[in-house]
C-alpha cells in the first residue's frame, strides 16, 4: 500500500477549501489513532483542525463521512504497483508495501480503528471496501502480466491472488494480535506464489 502516514502538506494547493479538507482529515486521523472510531466526534475534529463546527457538519455530515473521505485520501496517496520484471519481485513489493502500512505507528492504528468500525457501521465498511478495491485494482495488473509472460497458469484469478498476499498480515493484525513482521510477509509471498504456480487460483470453467 505504501501510504503516507500524515496528511498534512500532501494535498495539492487549491485554496482555502483544500487547506480545510487537509486539516480536517489529518485531525480525523489523529482522533482515530488516539480514541478509535467510537471516540471520534465531529466537534473534537473541528477543534483539532482549527475550523468551525458548522463547516465540518455541513461538508462531512457524520463521523462516518469523515472516515469515508479519509480512506479516500489514503487510497489517493498509495504508491502505484511495482514493476520489477517478474512476479516474485512484484508480489514481494506488494507484501512489503502492506507490511509498511500495517506497522506504521499511525496508519496501522488507523486501519485497526476503521476495521473495528466496519463491523458495526455500514458507511465505515463501505469506505474500507472501497479502499481495498482500489488497491486491488492497482495490483491485479502484475498478475495478468505474469500470466502473459508464462510465469503463472492461464486463468489465474488476479484479485484472489493479491488478496492472498495480504490476508495473513491482516489476520495477525486484527485477529490473533501477533507481530506482523518481514518474515511473515515473505512467507506469504512464497506460499501464495507456490499455490498460484500449482493452479490454486485458476478459475474453474463452468
N, C-alpha and C positions, 0 to 999 in steps of 0.2 A: 504494500500500500504506500508506504513511504510518505505519509502526510507530515506536514509541518505541525509542530505541537502548539505553536502560538499563532493566533490570527492577526495580531497587531502588526500593521505595516505590510500585510500581504495583499490587501485589496488595492487594486489599481486606483489612482487618483480619479475621483469622479464627483468632486464637490461634497457638500455637507451630507447629502444622503448616503454616499458611500462611506464617509467617515463615521456617521452614526451607526450604520449597519456593522462596520468592523468593530466598533466599540461595544455594541450590544452583543455580538456573537462571542467576542472574547470574554465579556462578563458572564455570558451564559455558560461558556466552558469552565470558567473559574468556579462558578457556583456549582456546576455538576461535579467537578473534582472535589470540592470541599464538602458539599452537602448531599450529593446524589440527586436523582430526579425528583424524589418526593420532598426534598428540602428546597427545591428550586421554586422561587417566587418571582413574579413579574416585577413587583416593587423593588426587590433587592437587586435584580438585574439592572433596572433603571438607575438605581442609586449608584451601583458599582460602575456603570458605564458613563455616569455623569450626564444623563439625558432625562427628559421629562417622562413621567409615568404614562401620560396620555399618548406620547409618541410610541412607546413600546406596546401598549394595549392596542392602539389603532393599527400598527403595522403587522404585529405578530399574533395578536388575539388571545393567545394562551401560551402556557409553558410548552405544550406540545408543539405549537407553531415555532417557538424558538428552537426547539430540538430539531425539527424538520429542516429549518434553514441552516442550522449549524452543521448537520450531516451533509447537506448540500454543499456547503463551503468546503468541508473536509474532503469530499469527493473531488471538487474542483482543484484542490491543491495536491491531490495524489499524483505521484510520479507516473509517467507512462510506462507501458510494459517494456521489459528488457528485450534486447535483440543480440544475443551472444553468438548466434550462428548455429546453435544446437539446442535440442530440447532439454537436455540435462542442465545446462547452464541457465537456460531461461527459467526452468522450474525452481532452481536453487535461488535465483534472483527474486522470484515471487515469494518463496518461503522466507527469505531474509527480510524482504520488504514487510511482510505481515508480522514477522518477529519484531522488527524495529518499531512498528506501530504499537503492538500489544505491550511491549516492555518500556515504552516511553512513559515517563513519570506522569504526564498529563493525558496523553492520548489513551494509554491503557486504562486509566481510571474513567476517562470519558466514555470509552466503549462499554466498560462494565456498567456504568450508570444507564446508558441508553439500552443495553441489553436487558437490564433489570426492568426498566420502564416498559420495554416492549412486551413483557409478559402480562401487563395489565392495562396498557394504553394502546389503542389501535393506531393512533397517529404516530406514536413513537415506533411502533412495529413497522409501519409503512415507511417511515424515514430510514430505519435500519435496513429494510428490504431494498429500498431504492439505492442506498449507498452501496450495498454489496452487489446488486445487479450491475451498477455502473462499473465497479471494479472487475466483475466477471467479464463484462463486455470488452473491457480494455485488454484482458489477458487471453481470451479464447483464441485470438489470432495466432499466438505462438504454438498452440496445439495443432491448429489447422495447417500451419506451415510445416510442422514436423511430420504430419501425415503426408503432405505433398512431397517432402524430401525422402519419404520411405522410412522414417525413424519410428513411426507408430502405425498400427494397423488401420486400414481403411475403415471408416465408420466409427472411429473413436469419438466419444461424446466429449467435446472440449470443455464445456462448462462443468460437467461432473468431475472431470479430471482436475481442474483448477480448484474446485471445492474440496477435493480430497487432500490437497496440499495443506490448506489452512485449517481444516476441521480438527485435527489433533491439537493444534495450537490453541484454538478457541475452547476446546473441551477442557484442556488443562487450566485455562484462564478462569472460566466461569463455573465449571462443574467440580472438578477434583481439587482445584486451587493448588496445583503443583507448579513448580517453576517452569516457565516457558523459556527454553534455552536454545542456543545454536545447535546443540546435539539433537534436540527434539525436532527442530526444523530440518536438519539433514536426514534424519531417519524417515521423516515424512516424504521427502523428495525421493529417496532410494526406494521406499516401499511403493509409492504411487507410480513411479516410473516402471518398476518391475511388473506391477499389476497391469499397467497400460500396455506394455510390450507383450504381455501374455493374453491380451484381448479382453481384460476385465471391464473396460469402459466402452467396448463396442456395442452399439445399439442393436438389439435383436431385430431381425427382419420379420415383419408381420405378414 
